Amino acid sequence: MSTAITSTPSAAEDPDVKSAGRGRGSVRGGARPLRALLPVSAALVLLALWEVGCRLFSVPQYVLPMPSDIWGSLNDDSALLMDNAWPTIVESALGFAVGNAVAVLLAVVFVHYRPVERALMPVALFIRTIPIVAIAPVLVIMMGNGYAPKVAIGALISFFPTLVNMVRGLQAVDKQSLELLRVLSASPWEVLFKVRMYASLPYLFSSLKIATGNCVIGAIVAEWIGSQQGLGYLIIQTTYNFNTPQLYAVMVIASAIAIVFYALVGTAERLTVRWEAKAP
């Protein structure tokens, strides 16, 4: 007697499952433009309310300019704004690079030499508690009015968040991985580059995102103290001249610089970190 064996299609071969999967993917793909559209729409609504409110209540321009006034300043003073934006961009980028590089190196030393961490971490914390506006004049007196004090302040303000997060990230290593490397007689450098660095990357990029805005703030604050160029210098000049639309235009440019830095760090994170960070 023969029996007929019938096979049911698997989930991967079932056309209904395939169509359902395509439907979910299309929904997710369609939701992405919507997520991007919502904040843009909210910003446009707020700008419209700002414009209408200023016109309705006849708010003086020197108190609060309308968005149309700020846009006009961005167009009319574009050459002046860009000439002063480039020094701030250079100072912020250099301060970001120097501060974070020193923080990463010091975090590696702290993880491998705990007495050094106990000795220097309170010093780093003490320096962090000093207001930047108090440190800036001292650095300007020591280093002059060039790029050096601006870079130093940008580095200082970026340094501490990266140091704390990097130390935590280097310590957030799976114990089984460490035991395996010890069994294999791995050197401390091999443990660092094969395990600890990978574990610290999510923590590092989180601190780098914070530092993107901090380094711009540090450069602008340093330009307030002593400079003949830069967005900080331009903020002082526009404040003295009561040129409020230009003042707001300078703030828009400064925010745009920080947003670009943040986007670059976010892109680097997406290209580098391709796994979920586990809580220590």
C-alpha positions as CSV (number, residue, x, y, z in Angstrom):
1,M,0.0,0.0,0.0
2,S,1.4,3.3,-1.0
3,T,0.9,6.5,0.9
4,A,1.1,9.9,-0.6
5,I,3.2,12.3,1.3
6,T,2.2,16.0,1.0
7,S,4.5,18.8,2.2
8,T,3.2,22.1,3.4
9,P,5.1,25.1,2.2
10,S,7.5,26.7,4.8
11,A,7.2,30.2,6.0
12,A,10.0,31.3,3.6
13,E,8.1,29.7,0.6
14,D,4.5,30.7,1.6
15,P,3.4,33.5,-0.7
16,D,1.1,34.9,2.0
17,V,4.0,35.1,4.4
18,K,6.1,36.8,1.8
19,S,3.4,39.3,0.9
20,A,2.9,40.0,4.7
21,G,6.6,40.6,5.1
22,R,6.7,42.9,2.1
23,G,3.8,44.7,3.6
24,R,5.5,45.3,6.9
25,G,8.7,46.4,5.1
26,S,6.7,48.9,3.1
27,V,5.0,50.2,6.2
28,R,8.4,50.7,7.9
29,G,9.8,52.3,4.7
30,G,6.8,54.6,4.5
31,A,7.1,55.6,8.2
32,R,10.6,57.0,7.8
33,P,9.6,60.0,5.7
34,L,6.7,60.6,8.2
35,R,9.2,60.6,11.1
36,A,11.3,63.1,9.3
37,L,8.3,65.2,8.3
38,L,7.0,65.6,11.9
39,P,9.9,67.7,13.4
40,V,10.1,69.8,10.2
41,S,6.4,70.5,10.4
42,A,6.6,71.3,14.1
43,A,9.5,73.7,13.5
44,L,7.6,75.5,10.6
45,V,4.5,75.9,12.8
46,L,6.6,77.4,15.7
47,L,8.3,79.8,13.2
48,A,4.9,80.8,11.8
49,L,3.6,81.4,15.4
50,W,6.7,83.4,16.2
51,E,6.2,85.6,13.1
52,V,2.5,86.2,13.6
53,G,3.0,86.9,17.3
54,C,5.7,89.6,16.6
55,R,3.5,91.3,14.0
56,L,0.3,91.0,16.1
57,F,1.8,92.5,19.2
58,S,4.2,94.9,17.4
59,V,7.3,93.5,19.3
60,P,10.2,95.9,18.6
61,Q,12.9,94.3,16.4
62,Y,15.7,95.0,18.9
63,V,13.8,93.0,21.6
64,L,12.8,90.0,19.4
65,P,13.2,90.0,15.6
66,M,10.9,88.1,13.4
67,P,12.0,85.0,11.6
68,S,11.8,87.0,8.3
69,D,14.2,89.5,9.8
70,I,16.7,86.8,10.8
71,W,16.4,85.2,7.3
72,G,17.1,88.6,5.8
73,S,20.2,89.0,7.9
74,L,21.4,85.5,6.9
75,N,21.1,86.6,3.3
76,D,22.4,90.1,3.5
77,D,25.3,89.4,5.9
78,S,26.2,86.0,4.5
79,A,29.8,87.0,3.6
80,L,30.4,88.5,7.1
81,L,28.9,85.5,8.8
82,M,30.9,82.9,6.8
83,D,34.2,84.9,7.3
84,N,33.7,84.7,11.1
85,A,32.3,81.2,11.1
86,W,35.5,79.6,9.6
87,P,37.7,80.5,12.6
88,T,35.1,79.1,15.0
89,I,34.8,75.9,13.0
90,V,38.6,75.4,13.0
91,E,38.9,76.1,16.7
92,S,35.9,73.8,17.6
93,A,37.3,70.9,15.4
94,L,40.8,71.2,16.8
95,G,39.5,71.4,20.4
96,F,37.2,68.4,19.8
97,A,40.1,66.3,18.4
98,V,42.6,67.3,21.1
99,G,40.3,67.0,24.1
100,N,38.8,63.6,23.0
101,A,42.2,62.1,22.1
102,V,43.7,63.0,25.4
103,A,40.6,61.7,27.2
104,V,40.8,58.3,25.4
105,L,44.5,57.9,26.2
106,L,44.0,58.9,29.8
107,A,41.1,56.5,30.1
108,V,43.3,53.6,28.9
109,V,45.9,54.5,31.5
110,F,43.2,54.7,34.2
111,V,41.9,51.2,33.4
112,H,45.3,49.6,33.4
113,Y,46.7,51.5,36.4
114,R,44.1,52.0,39.1
115,P,46.3,54.0,41.4
116,V,46.7,56.6,38.6
117,E,42.9,56.8,38.3
118,R,42.5,57.3,42.1
119,A,45.1,60.1,42.0
120,L,44.1,62.0,38.8
121,M,40.3,61.5,38.5
122,P,39.6,63.9,41.4
123,V,41.9,66.4,39.7
124,A,40.0,66.1,36.4
125,L,36.7,66.5,38.3
126,F,38.0,69.6,40.0
127,I,39.0,71.2,36.7
128,R,35.6,70.3,35.3
129,T,33.9,72.2,38.1
130,I,35.7,75.5,37.3
131,P,33.4,77.6,35.0
132,I,34.7,78.1,31.5
133,V,34.3,81.8,31.7
134,A,36.7,81.8,34.6
135,I,39.3,79.7,32.8
136,A,39.1,81.5,29.5
137,P,40.8,84.8,30.6
138,V,43.7,82.9,32.3
139,L,44.3,80.9,29.1
140,V,44.1,84.0,26.9
141,I,46.7,85.7,29.1
142,M,49.0,82.7,28.9
143,M,48.5,81.9,25.2
144,G,47.6,85.1,23.6
145,N,44.7,86.0,21.3
146,G,45.4,83.4,18.6
147,Y,43.9,79.9,18.1
148,A,45.7,78.3,21.0
149,P,43.4,79.4,23.9
150,K,40.3,78.7,21.9
151,V,41.5,75.2,21.1
152,A,42.5,74.7,24.7
153,I,39.1,75.7,26.0
154,G,37.3,73.6,23.4
155,A,39.5,70.6,24.5
156,L,38.8,71.2,28.2
157,I,35.1,71.4,27.8
158,S,35.1,68.2,25.6
159,F,37.5,66.3,27.8
160,F,35.6,65.2,30.9
161,P,32.5,63.6,29.4
162,T,34.7,61.5,27.1
163,L,37.0,60.5,30.0
164,V,34.2,59.3,32.2
165,N,32.3,57.4,29.5
166,M,35.5,55.9,28.1
167,V,36.6,54.6,31.4
168,R,33.2,53.0,32.0
169,G,33.2,51.6,28.4
170,L,36.7,50.0,28.8
171,Q,35.5,48.4,32.0
172,A,32.2,47.1,30.5
173,V,33.8,43.9,29.2
174,D,32.2,40.5,29.2
175,K,33.9,38.5,32.0
176,Q,33.9,35.4,29.9
177,S,35.8,37.1,27.2
178,L,38.4,38.3,29.6
179,E,38.8,34.8,31.1
180,L,39.2,33.3,27.6
181,L,41.9,35.7,26.7
182,R,43.7,35.0,30.0
183,V,43.5,31.3,29.3
184,L,45.1,32.0,25.9
185,S,47.8,34.1,27.6
186,A,46.9,37.3,25.8
187,S,48.9,40.3,26.6
188,P,47.3,43.5,28.1
189,W,47.6,45.2,24.7
190,E,45.8,42.3,23.0
191,V,43.0,42.5,25.6
192,L,42.8,46.2,25.0
193,F,42.5,46.1,21.2
194,K,40.6,42.9,20.8
195,V,38.0,43.2,23.6
196,R,38.0,46.5,25.6
197,M,38.1,48.9,22.6
198,Y,35.1,47.2,21.0
199,A,33.2,47.2,24.3
200,S,33.9,50.9,24.7
201,L,32.8,52.1,21.3
202,P,29.1,52.7,22.2
203,Y,30.1,54.7,25.3
204,L,32.7,56.6,23.3
205,F,30.3,57.7,20.6
206,S,27.8,58.8,23.2
207,S,30.3,61.1,24.8
208,L,31.5,62.3,21.3
209,K,27.9,63.4,20.6
210,I,27.9,65.5,23.8
211,A,31.3,67.0,22.9
212,T,30.1,68.2,19.5
213,G,28.1,70.9,21.1
214,N,30.4,71.6,23.9
215,C,33.4,72.3,21.7
216,V,31.5,74.9,19.8
217,I,30.4,76.6,23.0
218,G,33.9,76.6,24.3
219,A,35.3,78.2,21.2
220,I,32.6,80.9,21.2
221,V,33.2,81.6,24.9
222,A,36.9,82.0,24.3
223,E,36.3,84.4,21.5
224,W,34.3,86.6,23.9
225,I,37.4,87.1,26.0
226,G,39.9,88.0,23.4
227,S,39.5,87.8,19.7
228,Q,39.2,89.9,16.5
229,Q,37.3,87.2,14.6
230,G,34.9,84.4,15.0
231,L,31.3,84.0,15.9
232,G,31.9,84.9,19.6
233,Y,33.5,88.1,18.5
234,L,30.6,88.8,16.2
235,I,28.1,88.2,19.0
236,I,29.8,90.8,21.1
237,Q,29.8,93.3,18.3
238,T,26.1,92.8,17.4
239,T,25.1,93.1,21.0
240,Y,26.9,96.4,21.4
241,N,25.3,97.7,18.1
242,F,21.8,96.4,19.1
243,N,21.7,94.5,15.7
244,T,19.4,91.8,17.0
245,P,18.6,90.2,13.7
246,Q,22.3,89.6,13.0
247,L,22.8,88.4,16.6
248,Y,20.1,85.7,16.0
249,A,21.7,84.9,12.6
250,V,25.0,84.3,14.3
251,M,23.2,81.9,16.8
252,V,21.7,80.1,13.8
253,I,25.1,79.6,12.2
254,A,26.6,78.4,15.5
255,S,23.8,75.9,15.9
256,A,24.2,74.7,12.4
257,I,27.9,74.0,13.0
258,A,27.1,71.9,16.1
259,I,24.4,70.0,14.2
260,V,26.9,69.2,11.4
261,F,29.4,68.0,13.9
262,Y,26.8,65.8,15.6
263,A,25.7,64.4,12.2
264,L,29.2,63.5,11.3
265,V,29.7,61.7,14.6
266,G,26.4,59.9,14.2
267,T,27.4,58.7,10.7
268,A,30.7,57.4,12.0
269,E,28.8,55.6,14.8
270,R,26.5,53.9,12.3
271,L,29.4,52.8,10.2
272,T,31.5,51.5,13.1
273,V,29.1,50.2,15.8
274,R,26.9,47.5,14.3
275,W,25.8,45.8,17.5
276,E,23.6,46.5,20.5
277,A,25.4,48.0,23.5
278,K,24.9,45.8,26.6
279,A,24.4,47.5,30.0
280,P,27.4,46.8,32.3
